Amino acid sequence: MALAIKQVQDEGRQVANAAKYHAQYQFLGRLEAPLVELQGGELPNWLVAHPDGYVVVYVKDSRILDTIPARHKQAYRGSAVVLVDAQTAARLLTADRK
């Protein structure tokens, strides 16, 4: 995941983390910029302001992993994590609230 985030940042795109960020990708990815930490109501506004951005989203139900179009996906702490574009993140987070 860290290397995938680095590739996106190297393309000049911003990357946000849709949860509390503990810098878990910073060292491994040799990231030059920290991820934007977004929680709750901050995320929809960020997605609108950064339509070319990417978001690290933590997926509770890893059974749906194959249905998510992601730049990168992997198992993470008993669930899964995906790196998705802003439009996909908006859909995932809307579905998660239902």
N, C-alpha and C positions, 0 to 999 in steps of 0.2 A: 504494500500500500504506500509506504513512504516513497519508494522510487516512482510510482505512478503519480503521486502528488508533485514530486520534483519535476517530472516531465511537463505537467500542466503549468506549473509556475514558470518553467523555462520558456513556455509558449507565450508568456505575458498575461496569463489569466490568473485571476484571484481564486483562492480556494478557501471555503468556509468549512467549519466543523459543526454539524448540527447537534451539538451536545457540549457538555463541559470538556474542555481540551486540556489534557495534562502533558502536552508536548511529546506525546508518544511517537510521533513521526519525525520530529525535528532532527534529531541526531542521525538516525538511520538514513533519512532522505537527504541529509546535508542541505536542508532547506535554508534559503537565505532570508525568507520572510516567514513569520509565524502564520499559522492558519487563523482566520477570523473566527472567533468563538461566538456562536449564535445559539440562543435558546429561546424557546417560546415564541412570543410575538415579534421578535426581531427578524426572524428568518424570512417571512413573506416580503417585507420591505427590502431586504438585502437581495433577494432573488429578482425583484423587479428592477432594482438599481444595477444589477450585475447579470444581465441576461446571457453573457458569454462566460460566466463563472462556473465553477464546479463546487460540489458539496460532498463532504464525507458524511454518509448517512448510515446509522446503525440500524440493522434490520433484526427485529426480534424473532420473526418466523423465517428461518433459513430455508424452509421448503419453497418459498416464492423466489428464491435467488435466481433460478433459471429464467424467470419471467422479466427480470429487471435488465434493461439495456444499460450497461455500465462500462465505464472505461477500465475499471478494475473491480474485482470482488473477491472476498476471501472470508474464511471462518474467522471469528473474533470473539473470544471469551464466551463460548457456548452459543453464540448467535452468529451473525455475519455483519460485514461492513462493506459498503459499496462506495465507489467514487463515481458520481453521476453529474451530468450537466444540470444547469439551473431548471430547465423545463421538467426533466425527469424527477429532480428533487421536489419540485412543487407538487407533482402528482403523487409521489410516495408519501410526502408529509400530509397531504390532504386525505389520502386513503388511511393513514395511520390514525387520524383523528376520528374516523367513523367508528 
